[in-house]
Amino acid sequence: MRILGKFENNILPDVETERLILRQRKLSDAEDIFAYAKLAEVSYPAGFPPVATLEDEVTYLRDIYPKNLAEKKIPSGYGITLKGQDKVIGSIDFNNRHADGVMEMGYLLHPDYWGQGIMTEAASALIEVGFDLLQLHKIEIGCYDYNQGSRRIAEKMGFTLEATIRDRQDVQGKRCDDLRYGLLRSEWERTKK
């Protein structure tokens, strides 16, 4: 992984991995993001209803997202692009700050790119940014029990299942377990040796 720039004004620098460029999302990316954010198989497992219109995605990128960053005191996240292509195929962010030094990460990927190791590569890069650049103590992942892809990412990255909150209701009103995973910086450092 290579960091392309500096962390300034709460904006994370772009990151290059073997196959990917993680970069800041722009308003001009709205159509690419809408292409996967509108899909029920992407949005519901991530905890939100499908984005209804392209205009809703533009409003989110322009107004809601910057406001959330400021209110939650979290750094900007990334659009995931394949090297040599500037099309955003997924998103990866720290979406919640639970305490000083503890943030939760979340991610989405267009189904056309599932099963190719792309999200594992992007998650590995964000974890490294979190621990090395942001000096986090812990990174958490929350997902519903039926979200097998997210569970696999957490397990591949060395996260520990810390809690199962039983019989929650997801955004569709479906009853499921809410799983909470965590990775400490000390655990991550041991895997780097």
Buried (B, 14 or more C-beta within 10 A) or exposed (E): BEBEEEBEEEEBBBBBBEBBBBBBBEEEBBEBBBBBBBBEEBBBBBBBEBBEEBEBBBBBBEEEBEEBBEEEEBBBBBBBBBEEEBEBBBBBBBBBBEEEBBBBBBBBBBEEBEEEEBBEBBBBBBBBBBBBBBEBBBBBBBBBBBBEBBBEBBEEBBBEEEEEEEEBEBBEEEEBBBBBBBBBBEEBEEEEE
